[in-house]
Each structure stands twice: as structure tokens, then as C-alpha cells.
Amino acid sequence: MNRLRSEPKTHPSVFIALMFAALIIAGGGIMQAICKNSQIQTERLIDQAETRIDQTRVKIRMVEVNTDELLDRFDMQERLKEAGSKLVPLSPADIEEVGPGLPAPEVASISDPP
């Protein structure tokens, strides 16, 4: 009997502190999981935006290629011939250069009296 009394007893506040520490550690783990999930969602949104940007760049390039094909001089001449157009080719002598026009007259002018 004396042996049980001579052993030191653990104070109940130690157990309370251990439970409190376990709760803090569990809360920290939950917060880490929540933050990691939000980071993953943000990374997915960034990847989706980058994919859309890449797709848009490809579409822009395809529009540029199609525009270049439509504006190709020799292909345009062939399409006009096939369509039966009455347009005729011009020689460089037929082209007339036009310079800038005359300046527009002033609407109202203020002059000093003589």
C-alpha cells in the first residue's frame, strides 16, 4: 500500500493540456487540407485559362492564314475569272497618283480692325 502512495500522481491539468494540444494539431491539419484544396482549385482555374488562351491564339492564327489566302493576288484573279467578273487588269501607266487636297477654308476668322 505504501508503494502506491509513494509514486507521483500526474496532475489532471497535464491531461487537459495534452487534449488541448491534440485539438490544436488536428485543427492545423484541417486548415492545411483546406488551404491545399483551394490552391489546387486555383491551379485548375489557371490551367483552364491558359488552355483557352492557347486555343484563342490558334484560332487567331487560322483567321490570319485564311485572310492571307483570300487576299492573295493570284488566287483572287483566278476566283474573279471563275466568277465571270468583267474586271480587267491595269498597267502601271493607268495608275494616277493623287496628292493631298487643298486645305479646308476657315469657317470664321477674327481679324484686327485697321
Secondary structure per residue as TSV (DSSP state, phi and psi in degrees):
chain	resnum	aa	ss	phi	psi
A	1	M	-	360.0	-36.9
A	2	N	H	-65.9	-27.5
A	3	R	H	-63.7	-41.8
A	4	L	H	-65.4	-34.5
A	5	R	H	-76.2	-28.0
A	6	S	H	-80.1	-20.0
A	7	E	S	-73.5	139.9
A	8	P	-	-72.3	139.3
A	9	K	-	-92.8	143.6
A	10	T	-	-82.8	130.4
A	11	H	-	-71.1	143.6
A	12	P	H	-62.0	-24.9
A	13	S	H	-65.7	-26.2
A	14	V	H	-65.9	-43.1
A	15	F	H	-65.9	-38.8
A	16	I	H	-64.5	-41.7
A	17	A	H	-65.2	-39.7
A	18	L	H	-64.1	-40.4
A	19	M	H	-65.6	-41.8
A	20	F	H	-62.1	-42.6
A	21	A	H	-64.1	-38.3
A	22	A	H	-65.1	-40.0
A	23	L	H	-64.3	-40.8
A	24	I	H	-64.1	-43.3
A	25	I	H	-65.0	-42.3
A	26	A	H	-64.0	-41.9
A	27	G	H	-62.3	-39.9
A	28	G	H	-64.1	-39.4
A	29	G	H	-64.8	-40.2
A	30	I	H	-64.6	-44.0
A	31	M	H	-63.3	-38.5
A	32	Q	H	-64.1	-41.6
A	33	A	H	-63.6	-41.2
A	34	I	H	-64.2	-45.5
A	35	C	H	-64.1	-40.4
A	36	K	H	-64.9	-40.8
A	37	N	H	-63.1	-40.5
A	38	S	H	-67.5	-35.0
A	39	Q	H	-65.2	-41.2
A	40	I	H	-64.6	-41.8
A	41	Q	H	-63.1	-40.2
A	42	T	H	-65.3	-41.2
A	43	E	H	-62.8	-38.2
A	44	R	H	-64.8	-41.9
A	45	L	H	-63.3	-39.8
A	46	I	H	-64.9	-42.2
A	47	D	H	-62.5	-40.9
A	48	Q	H	-63.2	-41.9
A	49	A	H	-65.0	-42.4
A	50	E	H	-63.9	-38.2
A	51	T	H	-63.3	-44.6
A	52	R	H	-63.6	-38.8
A	53	I	H	-63.2	-44.7
A	54	D	H	-63.1	-42.1
A	55	Q	H	-63.7	-39.0
A	56	T	H	-66.6	-39.2
A	57	R	H	-62.6	-39.8
A	58	V	H	-64.9	-42.5
A	59	K	H	-63.0	-41.7
A	60	I	H	-62.0	-42.7
A	61	R	H	-63.5	-40.2
A	62	M	H	-65.5	-38.6
A	63	V	H	-63.8	-41.5
A	64	E	H	-62.6	-40.8
A	65	V	H	-65.1	-44.6
A	66	N	H	-63.5	-39.2
A	67	T	H	-65.1	-42.7
A	68	D	H	-62.0	-38.6
A	69	E	H	-66.2	-40.9
A	70	L	H	-68.3	-31.9
A	71	L	T	-92.7	4.1
A	72	D	-	-65.4	127.1
A	73	R	H	-60.4	-47.5
A	74	F	H	-73.2	-38.1
A	75	D	H	-64.8	-37.5
A	76	M	H	-64.1	-40.1
A	77	Q	H	-62.4	-41.6
A	78	E	H	-65.4	-41.7
A	79	R	H	-64.9	-38.1
A	80	L	H	-66.2	-39.4
A	81	K	H	-64.6	-43.0
A	82	E	H	-64.9	-33.9
A	83	A	H	-79.5	-7.1
A	84	G	T	75.8	35.0
A	85	S	-	-71.2	148.8
A	86	K	-	-96.2	13.4
A	87	L	-	-71.9	142.8
A	88	V	-	-119.1	150.8
A	89	P	-	-68.7	149.7
A	90	L	-	-104.7	148.5
A	91	S	-	-95.4	160.1
A	92	P	G	-60.3	-23.9
A	93	A	G	-71.1	-24.4
A	94	D	G	-78.1	-11.8
A	95	I	-	-86.7	131.0
A	96	E	-	-116.3	128.4
A	97	E	-	-86.9	135.3
A	98	V	-	-115.7	128.2
A	99	G	-	-83.9	-178.9
A	100	P	-	-65.8	148.8
A	101	G	-	-74.9	176.6
A	102	L	-	-69.6	149.5
A	103	P	-	-66.2	148.6
A	104	A	-	-70.2	141.2
A	105	P	-	-68.4	149.4
A	106	E	-	-72.5	141.4
A	107	V	S	-72.9	-46.8
A	108	A	-	-143.6	140.9
A	109	S	-	-130.6	145.2
A	110	I	-	-105.3	124.7
A	111	S	-	-122.3	151.3
A	112	D	-	-74.3	139.0
A	113	P	-	-67.4	145.5
A	114	P	-	-69.3	360.0
